[in-house]
Amino acid sequence: MLLIERSSPLDVTETFTVVAARLTALASPAIALISLAAPAQAADFAGLVDIGADRKLYLECSGIGAPTVVLISGKGNGAADWSEVLDPAAPEHDADYDAVAWGEGKLLKSDSAVFPMVSRFTRVCAYDRPDVRLEGPDRSSSVTQPHPVDQATDDLRRLLTAAGEPGPYVLVPHSYGGLIATLFARTWPDQIAGLVMVDAATPLIRDVASAEAVEKWDAANRKSDPAAPEAVMLIDAYARIDAAPPLGELPAVVLSSDKPWQPPSTPKDSGPAGGVTFADWQASEKLLATTLKAKFVPSTNSGHNIYAYSPQIVIDAIHEVVDAVRRGETSLAP
């Protein structure tokens, strides 16, 4: 399975790669609490932000409080995803495979979605990377595709700075967003307070999948299409993350999908389009949780887009990490 765009079948385009190292720790509970004394009032915002070099990115932020939660979408997806849920009455909830990844199921904008619910207890921001949305006057500036992960990481840093959204942040990446979050955390460790990895991609996939499968996956995700322009460079991203400084321990949760990518009727000898298998993916998520010393949640009754299938699981994980950060803790209780 490729990195996943919710509307595409198992051609899905979203890479998976996240943190292969532990994340930065706050210096001490006292320092942590002081650093989180962010402005008590912050206006809701939705629009384009100038990040320099004649480029703008779409950003939306809501709520008050610290730490600020930053939602990082998977390949081909943007801010809108975090305000949608799979219709609670949809039969796809009971499917024994990831129906949403095959373009099935009705997604609804909902007050019960991750973005609006998190805004009730802290500041939250979501954004569009270049080329994830094709229409609208507030569309993010395009870039050459495929793009390297360090470009996406630098864009996020410049965006948050230009928008005046202070850290340290709790990063909540989905799928390819995991690679962005990992490199961000290793590059600016003092700006990271916690992590919630939502079926996030990780370089640890190399420890469980064959080199041939990883190369096939990388090649598939480098392809850009007019209907789905964003394309990513997985193997290059792994190398950049490997070269970054290691990180300290942080409060972290890893959420893993448990609905297989393909329907049971799929012939067993037809390998997934992306080379990497669902079993490989699940094994890498478990390994990620171990590496991060994170709380691991493998039973989510969800496909890859956990935030759509089971938004409350994601919301609860974010709340748990935010509370730990506010208490000045550097890990979650087992």
C-alpha positions, 0 to 999 in steps of 0.5 A: 500500500502506498501512502494513502489518499482516502479516495484512492484504492490501494494505489493509495498515495501516502507514505508511512515513515515516522520517528526512529528515535526518541524525542526531546525532553523538557528540561524540568517540570518547572521550566516546562510549566513556565515555557507553556505560559503562552498568551491566554487569548488567541484569535481563531484564524483561517487563511493564507500565511506568507512564509517568504520566498514569494510563497504562502501556505493555508493555515487554520487555528482555533482555541486557546491554551498551551501547548499548541497542537499541530495536526500534520496530514498524510500525503495528498491530504490537508487541513480539512481532513481533521474536521471530518468523520466517517458517517457514524451510520456508515456500514463501512465501520463494520467492514473487515478491510479499510473501505475508506482507502478504497473511496467508500463511505461518506465523510461528513464535516462534524463538531465531533471531529478532531480539530473542533474537539481539540480546540475545546481544551487547547490551541490547535492548528492544521494546514495544507502543504503545497499541492494537496488541494487543487481549488480555492482562492486560499490554496497553498503555493505549489512546489516542484513534486516530488518534494524532499521531507526537509522542505516540508519540515522547513515549511512547517517551521516557517509557517508557525513562526510567521503565524505567531503560533509559539511552541513547544508543540504537540505534533499529531502526524498522520501517515507521511506526516510522521516523517515531517514530524520526526525530522521536525522534532530532531531538528528543533527539539526545544520546540517539541513537547509531545507526540501523537502518531496517527498510523504514522510512517516511520523509517523503521519500516526498513527493519520489517519489510524487504529492501525490494518492497521499500524501493517499490514503495518509494518509487510509487510515492514519487509519482505525481499525477494531475489529480493528486499532485503531491509526491514524496521521496521516502528513501531520501526522507529516511536518510535525512532522518537518520542523519539528524540528531537523536532525541530525548524522551517525550510523552507520546502515543502511537495509534495503529490501524487494524483494518487490513488495506485490502478486502479479504477477496483480494487474491493472496498472490496479488501483492500490494501496489506499494510493495510494503504489506499491511503486516509490515506496516503494523509491525513497524507501528509496534516497533515505533511505539517501543522506540519512542517508549510510547503508549501503544494503541493497536485496537482502533477498529479503524483503517489508515485514516483513524481520525475519520473512523474513530476520532474520539480515540485520537482526541483522547490520545491528544488530551492525554499527551497535552495533560502530561505536558502541562504537568511537566512530565516527559513520559506517559504512565504505563 
